[in-house]
Structures are given as C-alpha cells and as structure tokens.
C-alpha cells in the first residue's frame, strides 16, 4: 500500500488485532456494516461503490465493494492489502464510467490514490503500483527534485506525503483551460512538508502533473509550469 511504513504497519496491525469473517463471493458478510452516506454511483448509473466497516475493540476496518443494479457484488480489488483499510475512502468516476479513482487516507497527514479499470460491475487495478507511488516516482524524475534532499527510493522519507486528485475530472478539467479527450486524463497534486524538523528543509505544496489513462504516462502540461515553480519551496526561497 502507498504511504510508506505508516500505511503498511497500520494494515498489518489491524489484521493482527481483528479477526474478520471471510466475505462471501458477492457481499462483505453480515459482520460488516454498510456506511449509508459513503456510496458513489457511476455516471451511467450502472455501478455503485459501497463502503463497509467493522469495529473490534478500538479499531475499525473498511472494505470497498462494487455492485451492479441487480446487487451482484465484487470486492473492489481482492489482490490488494487495501481490501482491509484503516480509513474510509473517497471515489471519483471518469465521465465515461470506465475508470475509478480511490482517494485513500493512510494516516494523519498521509494520503494516496489508487486507479481501477472497470469490466462490467467489477474493477481491477489499472497500475502495477498504487497511482500515488507512481506519481512520486515521476516527481523524482524531474530536475527540480535534485534540489530536494530526499531519497527517491524511499517514500518514508517524505513527511506527511499526500497525493490528491485535483477537482474537475467530471468535466475533463475544463476549469484549467484544458481541451482534453473525454475520460483520458487525471490531474494529480503532490504535497509533503517538513513539520517537526529543526532546520528549514525543502517542501512541496500542490505540485501538479497529468496522468494519461490510455498510455499510462505522466506529463507536465505547459500551463502547469508557473504553478509548479511556486509549489516547490526551497530553503533559499523561503520568506524569513
């Protein structure tokens, strides 16, 4: 799971503390309770994402399920550790209802993204790694990252690492002045900070890139250049 040791440790701890009744083939089982206000329906009205939780002692775990109009269900992605998550999630469908983004909190100040491709009422991971991890990999491939004293192979070295989906997917980011093909691009925002550090260190606040769901490639549209130049804060640029 993305987000470094915090996310992985939380999942392992929850799995150790909570004995979860196995889900049936098409439902989470009676021991999980549906979160009535945390459901998301695809634009075509054919698929509904529902969230379920179970409490044991002081811990709460969550599962995410997709259902068609006949209530045939499928665990969102049973091959992820994240089918047993420590927090609820937010979801966004692409306008054509064929892609699903899961916006997942990992802990206090930590957040990542998962991308799924739809087949009927079921979904499968669209990327080999969580989309949030891939976004950080792309950031570290950029020249500006060479000025940041962080280990590009270790996401744990980022304090409060957050990957967010920028608003506007439902309109293909028209508000950004883009004229992209329908349901093809995601705009992703990256942030980390240096809270708790004794010395001023670089940080990133809202650095943007685009992800092409057709090709699986990241890019930085020219219109993002000015914004990204201000998003990376280096020590010598800080206002004293």
N, C-alpha and C positions, 0 to 999 in steps of 0.2 A: 504494500500500500504506500502511496506517496506520503511525504511529510516527514520522512526520517524515522529515527528511533522512537519518537513520541507516538506516532500513529501505530507502528508495529508493536511496540510494547503494550499500548493500551488494548489492542486487539487480543494479543496473547494473554494478557491478564484477565480480560473479560471472559475469554474462552476457558480459562482455568477455573474461574470462580463460578461460572454459570453453566449448569448442565441443561442444554437446550434440547427439547423434544424434537426429533427429526421432522422436517417438513414433509408433507405428502407430495405426490407428483404435481399437484396443481393448486396447493394452498400452503400457507405457513403453519397450519396446525392450530389447535384450539388454545394453546398456551400463549400464543401471541395475540395482542390486541391491536386492532386497526386504529390508526390515527386519523380520525374522521376529517380533520381540517388540513391534512397534509397529502392530498391526492392531486394528480396532474393528468389532464386529458389531452391527447394528441389533437392537433388542429383538424384532422379529418374525422375526429370523433370515434375512431375505431379502437383505440388503445387507451387504457387508464393505468397510470402508475400509482400504486398504493404503498404506504409505509406501515410497518407493524413493529410493535415493541413488546418486550417482556422485561419485567423487573424482578430481580432477585437480590435480596439484601439491599445494598446501597447502589447497585449497578443497574443500568438499563442498556439493553442491546436492541439493535434495529435490523430489520430485513426489508428489502425492497422488491416488490412483485409487480409484474405486468399482467393485465387481464384484457381479454377481448370482450366484445359485447355479450357473449354467451357465458361470461365469467370463467372461461378457461384461463388458468393462471400459469405463470412461469416465474421462477426466481430470476431476478434481473441478470445476474451473472454468477452461477454457482462455482465457477473456477477462480473467483477472487476471494482473498481473505476478507474483503469488504462486504461479503454477503452476511457478515455478522459485524455490524458497525457500532461504534460507541456514541454516535450522534445521528439525528435525523438529517436529511439532505434536501436540497432544492433541485428541481429539474426544469430543463427547458428543451422543448422540441424544436427542430428545424421547421420552417414553414411547410415543407412537403411531408412532414411527419415521419421521415425515414431515418432521422438521426436524433439521438437523445444525449443531452449533456447532464451529467450528475455533478452538482456543486456540493462538495462534501467537507464539512468541518472535521478536523482531526484533533483539535485541542485548542486551548486558549491562544489565540493569535496564529493558528495554523489552519490552512485551507487549501484544498486541491480540486482538480477536475478529473472526471472520467468521461470518456466518449464511447457511445454504443451505436451500432448499426442495427436497424430493425429488419426482421424477417417474419412477416405475419404479425402475431402479437408477442413474439419473443425478440430478445435483444442479445447481441454478442458484442464483446469488447472490440472496438474498431482500431485499437492501437496495442502494440506489444507491451508497452509500459503505460501506466496512467498518463493521461494527457498532461497533467500538471508537471510530472517529471520530465516529459519531453520538452515542455516549454522552458524549463530551467536549463536543460541541455542546450537548447537553441540560444538562450540568452548568453550562456558562457561561450558560445562560438563567436560572439560579436566582439569587435575591437574594444569597445568600452569596458568589457568585463575584465580585460587585462589590467585595468587600473584598480580593480577591487581585490583586496587581499582575502580571497575565499578559495577553498578547494573545490574546483569544478566537478570533482568526482564524489563529493560528499555533501549531500543536501542538508545533513545535520548541522553543517557549519553555518547555515543561514538561520538567523534568529527571527522568529515569527514569520517564517516563509509562507506566503499566501499567493495562490493562483486563482484568479477570478475570471468569470465570463462577463465581458462588458455587455451592458444592456444594448438591445437593438437587433438581436438575432431574428425576432419575429418579422422585422421589416428589412432584413438583409443590410442593416446598418446604414440606412438612408440618411439618418441624422448626422452621420460622419461625412456626408457628401460622397459616399461611395456608390458606384453603379455596378455592383457585382451580380453574377448569375444567381438565380434563386437557390437558396439552401446549399450553398457551396462553402462559404467561409464562416469561421468563428473569429472574433476578436478577443484576445486574451490579455489580461492585465496582471503583471507581476509586481510583488512588493516584498521587501524584507526590511527589518530595522536593526538598529544596534542598541536597543534598550538594554540597560544593565551593564554596558561596557564602561570602563573607567576612562578610556581615551576615545576621542572622536574618530569614528570609522565611517567608511562609505555606507550608504544605504540606497535602496531603490524604492520608489513610491509611484506605482501605477505605470510602469514601463509596458508598452503595448507591442503586440505582434499579431499577425493574422495566421490562421491555420486553414489550409486548403483541404477540405474533407475528401475531395476527389483524388488528389495526388498524395496526400499525407505529408505535405511540405509546409514549413513555416516561411514567412517572409515579413518584411517591414515595409509597408506601403510608403511612398514618398511623403504622403500627407502626415505621417506619424513622426517624422523626423524632428520637428520643433518640439513636439510634446515629449518625446523620449529624451531629448537633450536636457530638458528640465527635470525629468523623472529620476535621473541618476545623480545622486548627491555625493560629491567627493569632499574630503576634508577641506581642501583649499578653496572650495566654492561656498562653504558654509558662511552664513552671516554671524559674525561674532557679536 
